[in-house]
Amino acid sequence: MHMALVFGMNQFISHGFGVFLFASLAPLMREEIAFTNWHIAAIGALSQLAYLAGALLISTFGERIGSARLAMLTATNITVMLFSISVLTDPLLILIALALLSASASISWSTIIEIISRCGPLEKCSTYLSAAASGTAWGCSFNGLLLLFIVPQLGWRAGWQIAAAFGICVIIANWFLLKKLGLIGAVAHQIAAETPVARSSLSLSALMKTVAFEPLARFTCLICFSVCFSTIPFANWMNIYLTELELPSELGGYTWTAIGLSGMLAGLTIGRLADRFGHHFALLLICSLFALGLMTFLFDQKSYALIAGIGYGIMYFPIWGIVSGWLSKVYSSTVTMQISSVCMITAGLGGASGNLIVGWIRESTGTLDAAYWVLTANAIVLVCMALGAFLRRNSAATAIHTETQNTQPMS
Protein backbone atom coordinates (compact mmCIF):
# COMPACT_ATOMS: atom_id res chain seq x y z
CA MET A 1 0.00 0.00 0.00
CA HIS A 2 3.05 2.27 -0.07
CA MET A 3 2.19 3.27 -3.64
CA ALA A 4 -1.41 4.10 -2.70
CA LEU A 5 -0.21 6.17 0.27
CA VAL A 6 2.18 8.27 -1.82
CA PHE A 7 -0.37 8.87 -4.55
CA GLY A 8 -3.00 9.62 -1.91
CA MET A 9 -0.64 12.40 -0.76
CA ASN A 10 -0.65 13.67 -4.35
CA GLN A 11 -4.46 13.83 -4.24
CA PHE A 12 -4.18 15.50 -0.85
CA ILE A 13 -2.31 18.48 -2.34
CA SER A 14 -3.72 18.50 -5.90
CA HIS A 15 -7.42 18.23 -5.06
CA GLY A 16 -7.69 18.73 -1.32
CA PHE A 17 -5.66 21.95 -1.51
CA GLY A 18 -5.51 22.80 -5.21
CA VAL A 19 -9.24 22.48 -5.86
CA PHE A 20 -10.96 22.97 -2.48
CA LEU A 21 -8.74 25.21 -0.32
CA PHE A 22 -9.68 28.45 -2.10
CA ALA A 23 -13.39 27.86 -1.37
CA SER A 24 -12.50 27.61 2.33
CA LEU A 25 -10.26 30.68 2.46
CA ALA A 26 -12.07 32.94 -0.04
CA PRO A 27 -14.13 34.87 2.58
CA LEU A 28 -10.95 35.73 4.51
CA MET A 29 -9.00 36.56 1.35
CA ARG A 30 -11.72 38.99 0.24
CA GLU A 31 -11.13 41.07 3.37
CA GLU A 32 -7.59 41.85 2.18
CA ILE A 33 -7.67 41.45 -1.61
CA ALA A 34 -10.14 43.32 -3.80
CA PHE A 35 -12.07 40.31 -5.06
CA THR A 36 -15.24 41.35 -6.88
CA ASN A 37 -18.19 39.08 -7.60
CA TRP A 38 -16.88 38.92 -11.18
CA HIS A 39 -13.56 37.58 -9.94
CA ILE A 40 -15.26 34.88 -7.86
CA ALA A 41 -17.46 33.84 -10.79
CA ALA A 42 -14.49 33.86 -13.19
CA ILE A 43 -12.41 31.73 -10.80
CA GLY A 44 -15.15 29.11 -10.64
CA ALA A 45 -15.67 29.01 -14.41
CA LEU A 46 -11.99 29.15 -15.40
CA SER A 47 -11.00 26.51 -12.86
CA GLN A 48 -13.60 24.13 -14.27
CA LEU A 49 -12.46 24.81 -17.84
CA ALA A 50 -8.82 24.35 -16.83
CA TYR A 51 -9.64 21.01 -15.22
CA LEU A 52 -11.32 19.84 -18.41
CA ALA A 53 -8.42 21.17 -20.50
CA GLY A 54 -5.96 19.22 -18.35
CA ALA A 55 -7.95 16.02 -18.88
CA LEU A 56 -8.05 16.64 -22.64
CA LEU A 57 -4.31 17.31 -22.82
CA ILE A 58 -3.35 14.22 -20.85
CA SER A 59 -5.61 12.00 -22.97
CA THR A 60 -3.97 13.32 -26.14
CA PHE A 61 -0.33 14.02 -25.28
CA GLY A 62 0.29 12.27 -21.95
CA GLU A 63 2.12 9.26 -23.41
CA ARG A 64 4.61 11.48 -25.25
CA ILE A 65 5.78 13.06 -21.99
CA GLY A 66 5.61 10.01 -19.72
CA SER A 67 3.62 9.45 -16.54
CA ALA A 68 6.61 9.54 -14.17
CA ARG A 69 7.81 12.84 -15.56
CA LEU A 70 4.29 14.25 -15.41
CA ALA A 71 3.90 13.12 -11.78
CA MET A 72 7.02 15.08 -10.83
CA LEU A 73 6.10 18.11 -12.96
CA THR A 74 2.55 18.38 -11.65
CA ALA A 75 3.60 17.98 -8.01
CA THR A 76 6.22 20.68 -8.50
CA ASN A 77 3.84 23.04 -10.27
CA ILE A 78 1.14 22.52 -7.63
CA THR A 79 3.64 23.31 -4.86
CA VAL A 80 4.86 26.46 -6.61
CA MET A 81 1.29 27.67 -7.26
CA LEU A 82 0.21 27.01 -3.66
CA PHE A 83 3.08 29.11 -2.36
CA SER A 84 2.58 31.79 -5.03
CA ILE A 85 -1.00 32.41 -3.94
CA SER A 86 0.27 33.12 -0.42
CA VAL A 87 2.31 36.10 -1.68
CA LEU A 88 0.16 37.40 -4.56
CA THR A 89 -2.07 40.45 -4.16
CA ASP A 90 -3.47 40.84 -7.69
CA PRO A 91 -6.82 39.02 -8.14
CA LEU A 92 -6.07 38.25 -11.81
CA LEU A 93 -2.76 36.59 -10.95
CA ILE A 94 -4.48 34.53 -8.26
CA LEU A 95 -7.10 33.54 -10.84
CA ILE A 96 -4.37 32.29 -13.19
CA ALA A 97 -2.63 30.40 -10.38
CA LEU A 98 -5.90 28.67 -9.41
CA ALA A 99 -6.53 27.71 -13.05
CA LEU A 100 -3.05 26.17 -13.26
CA LEU A 101 -3.77 24.29 -10.03
CA SER A 102 -6.98 22.85 -11.50
CA ALA A 103 -5.28 21.76 -14.72
CA SER A 104 -2.43 20.18 -12.74
CA ALA A 105 -4.90 18.35 -10.48
CA SER A 106 -6.57 16.79 -13.51
CA ILE A 107 -3.25 15.72 -15.04
CA SER A 108 -2.00 14.42 -11.69
CA TRP A 109 -4.93 12.04 -11.23
CA SER A 110 -4.55 10.70 -14.77
CA THR A 111 -0.87 9.93 -14.18
CA ILE A 112 -1.76 8.17 -10.92
CA ILE A 113 -4.21 5.96 -12.81
CA GLU A 114 -1.59 5.03 -15.41
CA ILE A 115 1.18 4.25 -12.92
CA ILE A 116 -0.98 2.19 -10.55
CA SER A 117 -2.57 0.31 -13.46
CA ARG A 118 0.88 -0.52 -14.83
CA CYS A 119 2.92 -1.11 -11.67
CA GLY A 120 0.39 -2.08 -9.01
CA PRO A 121 -0.85 -5.64 -8.39
CA LEU A 122 -3.70 -6.37 -10.80
CA GLU A 123 -5.82 -8.08 -8.16
CA LYS A 124 -5.65 -4.98 -5.94
CA CYS A 125 -5.84 -2.29 -8.61
CA SER A 126 -9.20 -0.85 -7.47
CA THR A 127 -8.08 -0.97 -3.84
CA TYR A 128 -4.98 1.08 -4.63
CA LEU A 129 -6.83 3.55 -6.87
CA SER A 130 -9.70 4.02 -4.44
CA ALA A 131 -7.31 4.52 -1.51
CA ALA A 132 -5.34 7.08 -3.53
CA ALA A 133 -8.53 8.90 -4.51
CA SER A 134 -9.49 9.19 -0.83
CA GLY A 135 -6.58 11.62 -0.43
CA THR A 136 -9.03 14.28 -1.62
CA ALA A 137 -11.28 13.57 1.36
CA TRP A 138 -8.31 13.78 3.73
CA GLY A 139 -7.41 17.14 2.17
CA CYS A 140 -10.93 18.49 2.60
CA SER A 141 -10.92 17.47 6.26
CA PHE A 142 -7.50 19.01 6.81
CA ASN A 143 -8.79 22.28 5.34
CA GLY A 144 -11.27 22.38 8.19
CA LEU A 145 -8.44 22.01 10.70
CA LEU A 146 -6.57 24.86 9.02
CA LEU A 147 -9.63 27.08 9.37
CA LEU A 148 -10.12 26.14 13.00
CA PHE A 149 -6.59 26.24 14.40
CA ILE A 150 -4.05 27.80 12.01
CA VAL A 151 -5.71 30.56 10.02
CA PRO A 152 -7.22 32.41 13.04
CA GLN A 153 -3.74 32.68 14.55
CA LEU A 154 -1.47 33.15 11.54
CA GLY A 155 -3.76 34.40 8.77
CA TRP A 156 -4.97 32.95 5.46
CA ARG A 157 -1.55 33.26 3.80
CA ALA A 158 -0.17 30.75 6.30
CA GLY A 159 -2.79 28.26 5.12
CA TRP A 160 -1.41 28.36 1.57
CA GLN A 161 2.17 28.18 2.84
CA ILE A 162 1.44 25.09 4.93
CA ALA A 163 -0.16 23.53 1.86
CA ALA A 164 3.01 24.29 -0.13
CA ALA A 165 5.12 22.68 2.62
CA PHE A 166 3.10 19.49 2.19
CA GLY A 167 3.75 19.83 -1.53
CA ILE A 168 7.51 19.70 -0.97
CA CYS A 169 7.07 16.48 1.00
CA VAL A 170 5.03 15.02 -1.87
CA ILE A 171 7.72 15.89 -4.43
CA ILE A 172 10.32 14.04 -2.34
CA ALA A 173 8.02 11.06 -1.78
CA ASN A 174 7.22 10.89 -5.51
CA TRP A 175 10.90 10.85 -6.41
CA PHE A 176 11.73 7.92 -4.13
CA LEU A 177 8.65 5.94 -5.16
CA LEU A 178 9.15 6.43 -8.90
CA LYS A 179 12.83 5.56 -8.56
CA LYS A 180 11.93 2.40 -6.65
CA LEU A 181 9.45 1.44 -9.37
CA GLY A 182 12.10 1.92 -12.04
CA LEU A 183 10.25 4.78 -13.72
CA ILE A 184 13.04 7.32 -13.30
CA GLY A 185 16.54 6.92 -14.73
CA ALA A 186 18.13 4.42 -17.07
CA VAL A 187 15.98 1.53 -15.84
CA ALA A 188 12.88 3.40 -17.00
CA HIS A 189 14.16 3.54 -20.60
CA GLN A 190 14.91 -0.19 -20.50
CA ILE A 191 11.41 -1.03 -19.24
CA ALA A 192 9.81 1.23 -21.86
CA ALA A 193 11.81 -0.49 -24.62
CA GLU A 194 10.80 -3.94 -23.40
CA THR A 195 7.05 -3.22 -23.21
CA PRO A 196 6.10 -1.11 -26.25
CA VAL A 197 2.79 -2.89 -26.89
CA ALA A 198 1.44 -2.62 -23.34
CA ARG A 199 2.15 1.10 -23.28
CA SER A 200 0.87 1.93 -26.78
CA SER A 201 -1.66 4.75 -26.73
CA LEU A 202 -4.71 5.47 -28.87
CA SER A 203 -4.87 8.33 -31.32
CA LEU A 204 -7.54 10.93 -30.63
CA SER A 205 -9.86 9.51 -33.29
CA ALA A 206 -9.35 5.94 -32.03
CA LEU A 207 -9.97 7.10 -28.47
CA MET A 208 -13.27 8.74 -29.48
CA LYS A 209 -14.34 5.58 -31.34
CA THR A 210 -13.49 3.50 -28.28
CA VAL A 211 -15.56 5.72 -26.00
CA ALA A 212 -18.45 5.81 -28.45
CA PHE A 213 -18.67 2.15 -29.45
CA GLU A 214 -17.03 -0.06 -26.82
CA PRO A 215 -19.56 -0.86 -24.05
CA LEU A 216 -17.33 -0.55 -20.98
CA ALA A 217 -15.69 2.71 -22.07
CA ARG A 218 -19.06 4.22 -23.00
CA PHE A 219 -20.70 3.02 -19.80
CA THR A 220 -18.00 4.45 -17.51
CA CYS A 221 -18.20 7.84 -19.24
CA LEU A 222 -22.00 7.90 -18.83
CA ILE A 223 -21.66 6.89 -15.18
CA CYS A 224 -19.21 9.73 -14.51
CA PHE A 225 -21.52 12.24 -16.23
CA SER A 226 -24.48 11.10 -14.13
CA VAL A 227 -22.46 11.00 -10.89
CA CYS A 228 -21.32 14.61 -11.21
CA PHE A 229 -24.71 15.79 -12.47
CA SER A 230 -26.00 15.12 -8.94
CA THR A 231 -22.97 15.36 -6.66
CA ILE A 232 -21.46 18.66 -7.81
CA PRO A 233 -24.71 20.71 -7.53
CA PHE A 234 -25.59 18.92 -4.27
CA ALA A 235 -22.34 20.11 -2.72
CA ASN A 236 -22.30 23.58 -4.29
CA TRP A 237 -25.86 24.48 -3.30
CA MET A 238 -26.23 22.55 -0.04
CA ASN A 239 -25.35 25.38 2.36
CA ILE A 240 -27.49 27.80 0.35
CA TYR A 241 -30.42 25.38 0.56
CA LEU A 242 -30.01 24.89 4.30
CA THR A 243 -29.93 28.67 4.75
CA GLU A 244 -33.04 28.98 2.58
CA LEU A 245 -34.80 26.55 4.91
CA GLU A 246 -33.65 28.64 7.92
CA LEU A 247 -31.77 25.71 9.43
CA PRO A 248 -28.81 26.24 11.80
CA SER A 249 -25.58 27.17 10.04
CA GLU A 250 -23.75 24.51 12.07
CA LEU A 251 -25.69 21.83 10.20
CA GLY A 252 -23.76 22.59 7.03
CA GLY A 253 -20.45 22.30 8.89
CA TYR A 254 -21.42 18.98 10.44
CA THR A 255 -22.55 17.69 7.05
CA TRP A 256 -19.22 18.61 5.42
CA THR A 257 -17.42 16.85 8.26
CA ALA A 258 -19.55 13.75 7.62
CA ILE A 259 -18.67 13.95 3.92
CA GLY A 260 -14.95 14.05 4.68
CA LEU A 261 -14.97 11.24 7.25
CA SER A 262 -17.14 8.93 5.15
CA GLY A 263 -14.97 9.67 2.12
CA MET A 264 -11.84 8.65 4.03
CA LEU A 265 -13.33 5.35 5.15
CA ALA A 266 -14.93 4.62 1.78
CA GLY A 267 -11.67 5.20 -0.06
CA LEU A 268 -10.00 2.50 2.03
CA THR A 269 -12.82 -0.07 1.89
CA ILE A 270 -14.89 0.26 -1.30
CA GLY A 271 -11.92 -0.53 -3.53
CA ARG A 272 -11.39 -3.79 -1.65
CA LEU A 273 -15.02 -4.68 -2.19
CA ALA A 274 -14.60 -4.03 -5.91
CA ASP A 275 -11.52 -6.25 -6.13
CA ARG A 276 -13.12 -9.03 -4.10
CA PHE A 277 -16.77 -9.05 -5.23
CA GLY A 278 -16.59 -7.23 -8.55
CA HIS A 279 -16.82 -3.65 -9.76
CA HIS A 280 -20.50 -4.11 -10.65
CA PHE A 281 -21.34 -4.88 -7.03
CA ALA A 282 -19.28 -1.99 -5.61
CA LEU A 283 -20.81 0.46 -8.07
CA LEU A 284 -24.35 -0.65 -7.28
CA LEU A 285 -23.68 -0.42 -3.54
CA ILE A 286 -22.29 3.11 -3.47
CA CYS A 287 -24.85 4.48 -5.94
CA SER A 288 -27.69 2.97 -3.89
CA LEU A 289 -26.37 4.51 -0.67
CA PHE A 290 -26.06 7.92 -2.33
CA ALA A 291 -29.59 7.75 -3.75
CA LEU A 292 -30.96 6.59 -0.39
CA GLY A 293 -29.27 9.52 1.33
CA LEU A 294 -30.80 12.01 -1.11
CA MET A 295 -34.26 10.49 -0.71
CA THR A 296 -34.10 10.79 3.08
CA PHE A 297 -32.83 14.36 2.68
CA LEU A 298 -35.92 15.22 0.61
CA PHE A 299 -38.13 13.77 3.32
CA ASP A 300 -36.60 15.80 6.18
CA GLN A 301 -33.64 18.09 5.50
CA LYS A 302 -32.93 18.87 9.14
CA SER A 303 -32.88 15.28 10.34
CA TYR A 304 -31.18 13.64 7.37
CA ALA A 305 -28.64 16.17 6.06
CA LEU A 306 -25.89 14.15 7.74
CA ILE A 307 -27.17 10.92 6.14
CA ALA A 308 -27.10 12.60 2.73
CA GLY A 309 -23.56 13.80 3.42
CA ILE A 310 -22.42 10.31 4.38
CA GLY A 311 -23.98 8.88 1.21
CA TYR A 312 -22.23 11.56 -0.82
CA GLY A 313 -18.84 10.77 0.72
CA ILE A 314 -19.26 7.02 0.29
CA MET A 315 -19.94 7.40 -3.43
CA TYR A 316 -18.07 10.47 -4.68
CA PHE A 317 -14.54 9.78 -3.45
CA PRO A 318 -14.06 6.07 -4.30
CA ILE A 319 -16.04 6.13 -7.59
CA TRP A 320 -12.99 7.32 -9.52
CA GLY A 321 -10.87 4.44 -8.28
CA ILE A 322 -13.60 1.91 -9.05
CA VAL A 323 -14.12 3.21 -12.61
CA SER A 324 -10.39 3.29 -13.37
CA GLY A 325 -9.80 -0.12 -11.80
CA TRP A 326 -12.64 -1.53 -13.88
CA LEU A 327 -11.12 -0.13 -17.07
CA SER A 328 -7.70 -1.53 -16.15
CA LYS A 329 -9.15 -5.06 -16.26
CA VAL A 330 -9.79 -4.65 -20.00
CA TYR A 331 -7.37 -2.04 -21.34
CA SER A 332 -3.64 -1.34 -21.09
CA SER A 333 -2.44 1.14 -18.47
CA THR A 334 -1.99 3.93 -21.03
CA VAL A 335 -5.41 3.42 -22.63
CA THR A 336 -6.94 3.21 -19.16
CA MET A 337 -5.44 6.63 -18.44
CA GLN A 338 -6.80 8.01 -21.71
CA ILE A 339 -10.34 6.70 -21.21
CA SER A 340 -10.30 7.86 -17.58
CA SER A 341 -9.39 11.32 -18.82
CA VAL A 342 -12.44 11.30 -21.09
CA CYS A 343 -14.47 10.18 -18.07
CA MET A 344 -13.21 13.25 -16.24
CA ILE A 345 -14.31 15.43 -19.15
CA THR A 346 -17.81 13.93 -19.13
CA ALA A 347 -17.86 14.31 -15.34
CA GLY A 348 -17.10 18.01 -15.75
CA LEU A 349 -19.86 18.37 -18.33
CA GLY A 350 -22.23 16.59 -15.97
CA GLY A 351 -21.36 18.88 -13.08
CA ALA A 352 -21.71 21.98 -15.25
CA SER A 353 -25.08 20.79 -16.61
CA GLY A 354 -26.38 20.05 -13.14
CA ASN A 355 -25.28 23.43 -11.83
CA LEU A 356 -26.92 25.26 -14.73
CA ILE A 357 -30.21 23.41 -14.25
CA VAL A 358 -30.21 23.99 -10.49
CA GLY A 359 -29.42 27.69 -11.01
CA TRP A 360 -32.21 28.00 -13.57
CA ILE A 361 -34.71 26.31 -11.24
CA ARG A 362 -33.81 28.61 -8.36
CA GLU A 363 -34.00 31.68 -10.60
CA SER A 364 -37.38 30.58 -11.94
CA THR A 365 -39.03 29.37 -8.73
CA GLY A 366 -37.13 31.24 -6.03
CA THR A 367 -36.46 28.01 -4.15
CA LEU A 368 -34.26 24.90 -4.40
CA ASP A 369 -36.96 22.37 -3.50
CA ALA A 370 -37.55 21.26 -7.09
CA ALA A 371 -33.82 21.28 -7.81
CA TYR A 372 -33.12 18.63 -5.19
CA TRP A 373 -35.95 16.52 -6.57
CA VAL A 374 -34.17 16.63 -9.94
CA LEU A 375 -30.84 15.64 -8.36
CA THR A 376 -32.52 12.76 -6.54
CA ALA A 377 -34.27 11.56 -9.70
CA ASN A 378 -30.90 11.49 -11.48
CA ALA A 379 -29.41 9.52 -8.57
CA ILE A 380 -32.18 6.93 -8.98
CA VAL A 381 -31.38 6.71 -12.71
CA LEU A 382 -27.76 6.14 -11.71
CA VAL A 383 -28.82 3.22 -9.51
CA CYS A 384 -30.79 1.76 -12.42
CA MET A 385 -27.71 1.97 -14.65
CA ALA A 386 -25.57 0.25 -12.01
CA LEU A 387 -28.27 -2.38 -11.43
CA GLY A 388 -28.45 -3.11 -15.15
CA ALA A 389 -24.69 -3.63 -15.32
CA PHE A 390 -24.81 -5.87 -12.23
CA LEU A 391 -27.63 -8.02 -13.64
CA ARG A 392 -25.96 -8.33 -17.05
CA ARG A 393 -22.76 -9.44 -15.37
CA ASN A 394 -24.58 -12.05 -13.28
CA SER A 395 -26.52 -13.30 -16.33
CA ALA A 396 -23.29 -13.69 -18.29
CA ALA A 397 -21.63 -15.53 -15.39
CA THR A 398 -24.63 -17.88 -15.08
CA ALA A 399 -24.58 -18.58 -18.81
CA ILE A 400 -20.87 -19.41 -18.74
CA HIS A 401 -21.36 -21.69 -15.72
CA THR A 402 -24.26 -23.52 -17.43
CA GLU A 403 -22.33 -23.94 -20.65
CA THR A 404 -19.36 -25.34 -18.74
CA GLN A 405 -21.55 -27.88 -17.01
CA ASN A 406 -23.18 -28.93 -20.29
CA THR A 407 -19.84 -29.52 -21.98
CA GLN A 408 -18.42 -31.69 -19.20
CA PRO A 409 -18.07 -35.37 -20.27
CA MET A 410 -20.55 -37.84 -18.81
CA SER A 411 -19.04 -40.17 -16.23
N, C-alpha and C positions, 0 to 999 in steps of 0.2 A: 504493500500500500504506500510505499515511499513515493512512487510516481504520482499517485492520486493526491497525496498530501502536498507535494510541490506544486502541482498544477491547480490544486485548490487554492493555494496562496496566490497564484496568478489571477484566478477569478476574484479573489479577495480584493486585490488592488485594481484590476481592470474594470470589474462591474460594481463591486461593493463600494469602492471609492470613485472610480472613473465615471460611473453612470449615476450613482445614487447620492454621493456626498453633497453635490451642489444643491440638490433639493432640500437637504437638511440644513445647510448653512446659508441658503439664499436670504432668508429674512434678516439675519445678522449682517450679511454682506451689504445689503441694501442701505443699512444705516450709515455706512462709510463710503460706499461707491455709488455713483449716480445711476443706478439701474432704473430704467423706465419700464413701463409695461411692455413696450415694444421690444426691449432687450430680452425680457423674460420669455415672451412669446417666440422671439427669434432663436433663443437658445434651445427651447424645446423642439422647434421645427428643424433647425440645423443639426442638432445632435441626432435626431432620428434619421435624417437624410444621410448623415455621415456614417451612422451605423450600417445602413443599407449599402452605402457605397463601399465600405470596408468588406462586407460580405460578398459583394459583386467582384471586387478586385481579387480577393483571395480565391474565389471559385475560378477565376480566369487566369491569373498570373502566379498563384501561390506556389505551384510546382517549380516554376523557373527560379524562384528565390531559395526555396528550401524551408521546411518547417522549423528546423533547429535554428537557422539564422533568423527567421521571422519571430520565433519565441524570444530570442535575445533582443531583437530590435524593438518589438512591441513593449516588452517589459522596461526597456531603457527609455523609450519615448513616453510611456505612461508615467514613469518616475519623474522625468524632466518636466512634463506638463503639470503634474501635481504640485511640484515645488514652484513652478512658474506662477501658478495662480495665487500662491501665497504672497507674492511680491508685486503682482500687477495691480494697477489702479485704473486702467482704461477698460471700460465695459466691452468694447469691440475686441480687444486682445484676449480678454477672458472668454468671450464667445468663441473665438478661434481655437483657443486651448481646449475648451470643452468639446468642440467638434472633433479635434484630433484625438482626444481621449475616447470618444465614442467609436470612431473608426478603428482605433487600436484595440479596443475591447472586442469588437467583432472579429478582427483578424486573430487576436489572441486565442479566442475560443476555437476557431477553426483549426489553428495549429495544434491545439491540445487534442482535438478529435483525431487528427492525422497521426500524431505521435503515439497516443495510447492505442489506437487501432492497429498500428504497425508493431509497436514494441511491447505492449501489454499482453498478458495471458488471454487468449481468445475466450476461455470459459469464464473469465471475470471482467470482460470488456465493459459491460454495462455497469457493473459495480464500481469500477475505476472511474468511468465517465460521470456517473451520477454523483459519486463522492466529490470529484473535482468541481462539478457544477454547483454543489452545495456551498462552495467558497463564497458565492454571491450572498447567500443567506447569512453566513458568518460576518461578511462585510457590512451588511445592512444592520445587523445587531450591534456591531462595534461602533457604527456611526452614532447609535443611540448613547453608547457610553461616552463617546467624545462630547456629545451635546450636554450630557449630565455632569461630567467631571472635569473635562479639560478646557473646553471652550469658555465656560463662565470665568475660569481663572486666568487663562492665557490669551483668549481672543480667538476669532475664527481663523486667522492666519496660521495659528499653531495647529489647528486641525488638518490643514492641507500639508503642513510640514511633517507632521507625524505620519500622514499617509505616504509622503515621499520617502520617509525613513523605512517604512515597510517595503516600499518599492526597491530600495537598495538591497534589502535582505533577499527579495525575490530574485533579483538579477544574479546574485551570488549563488542562490540555491539552484536556479536554472542552469547555470554554467556547470556546476558539479554533476547535476543529474544528466544533462545532455552529454557530457564527457563520459560518464559511466555507461551510458547507453550506446556509445560509439557514434554519436551523431555530430560530434565536433572533432575536427582534426583529420589526420590522414586515414584513420579507420573509417570515418564517415564516407570518404570517397571510394574506399574499397567495397563497403557494403552497398553503396549506390550502384557500383559497376556490376555487382553480383546479382542484383535483383531489379533489373530494368523493367520486367513485365509487371511485377507486383506494384511498382510505383508509377506506371504509366497513367497519364491523366487524360481526361476527355477534352476535346475541343469544345468551344462554346456551343456550336450547333449540336454536337453529339450529346452534350450535357442537357440541353433543352429537350431533345428527343427522349432522352432517358427519363427525365422528370415528367414529360407529357404522356409517355406510352408504357413505361414499365410500372407495374402495379405498386410495388413497395415504395419506389421513389415518389410516385404521384400521391400515394396515400399519406406518407410522412409529411409532405409539403402541405396537404390539405389539413392534416391534424394540427400542424403548427399554426396555420392561418386561423383555424377555429379556436385553438387554445388562447391565442393573443387577442382575438376578437372580444373574448369575455374578460380575460385576466387583466389586461392593460387598462381598460376603462374602469373595471372594478376598483383597482388600486388608485387610479388617478382621481376618481370622483368620490371615493368612499368618505373621506373626511368632510367634503362638501355636503354629501347626502346626510351624514349624521348631524351636521350643523343645521341643515334644512329641517330636520325632524326635531330640532331643539333638544338633542341628547347631550349628555355631559362630554366635554372635550376630551376628558381622560379616556373615554371609551375608544377613541381612535388610536391613542397611544398604546393601550392594552392590546388592541387588535393587531397593530403593527408588530408588537412584541411576539404575539402568538404566531404571526406569519414567519418571523425570523426563526423562532425556536422550532416550529414544525418543519420548516425548510431544512434546518440543520439535520434533524433526525431523519427526515425523508431521504435526504441525499445520501445518507449512510446505509439505509435499509432497502429502499425501493429498488436500487440497482441489483442488490443481491436477489431479491424476489424475481426480477426479470431474468437473471442468469440461471436461476434454479427452476422456476416454473414457466418461463417463457415471457417474451415481451408483450404478447397479446394480453396475458393475464395481468401484468403490471400496469399496462395502459388502461385496461378496463377498470381496475381497482382505483387508481388515482383520479381518473375522470369521474367515476361514480361518487367518490368522496367530495370532489369539488362541486359537482352538481347538487348533491345532498346539502352541502353547506349553503349554497345560494338559495335553495328552496326554503330552508329553515330561516334564512335571513329575510326572505320576503314575508314570511309568516309573522315574525317578530324581530325587528331590527335591534332593539335594545337587548333582548335576551340572547340572541344568536349571532351577534356580530363576531364574537370570538370564534364560534364554530365555523363561520364562513371564512375567517382569517386562517384557521387551521387547515381547512380544506384547500384554500388557495396555496398555502405553503407546501402542503403535501404534493400537490400536482405541479405547480409552476417551476420549482427548482429542479426536481429530478427528471422532468419530462425530456429535457435536452439530452441528458445522458442516455435515457431509454431509447429515444429516436436514433441517436448516433450509434449506439450499441447494436440496435436492430439492423441498421444499414451495414454495419461492419461484418455481419454474418453472411452477407451476400456480395458485397463489393470490396475492392481493394481499399487500402487505407487512404490513398490519394483521392479516389472517386468518392469514398465516404465523406471526406472533407469537402469535396465540391458539392455533393448533393446536400450535405448539412448546411452549407453556405446558402444554397437556394432556399432551404427550409427557413433560415433566418430572414431571408428577404420576404418570403410569404408571411412569416410571423410579423414582421414590421408592417406589412400591408394590412394584415388582420387587425393589429393594434390601432393603426391609423384609421381604418374603416370604423372600428368600434367607437373610437373617440369622437369621430365626426357625427356618427348617428346619435350617440348619447348627448353631444352638444346641441344637435338640432332638436332633439326631443325636449331638452330643458329650455331651449330658447322658445320653442313652440308652445309648451304646456306650462312652463314656469316651475316644474317640479321634476324630480328624478325617479318618481315611482315607476312610470312606464319604462324608463330606460333599464332599470334593474330587472324588469320582467323580460325584456329583450335579451339581456345578458344571460339570464337563467335559461330561457328557451334555447339559446345557442349552446349552453352547457349540456342540455339534455340531448341535443343533436350530436354533440361530441360523444356522449355516452353511447348513443346508437351506433355511431361509426366504430367505436372501439368494440362494442358488442358484436357487430357484424364481422369484424376481423377475427375476434375470438372464436365465434361459431364456425367460420370458414376454416380456421386452423384446426379446430377439433374434428370437423367433418372430414378434412383431408387426412388427418391422423387415423381416424376410424377406418376410412377407405383403404389406406395402406395396410393397416393391421388385418383387415378382412381378406385383402388380396394375398397377403403373406400366408395366412392360414389356409386359404384355398389352394395355394400352390405347393403346400407341403406334401411329400409323398405319403401315401397310405401305409400304415404299418401292417 
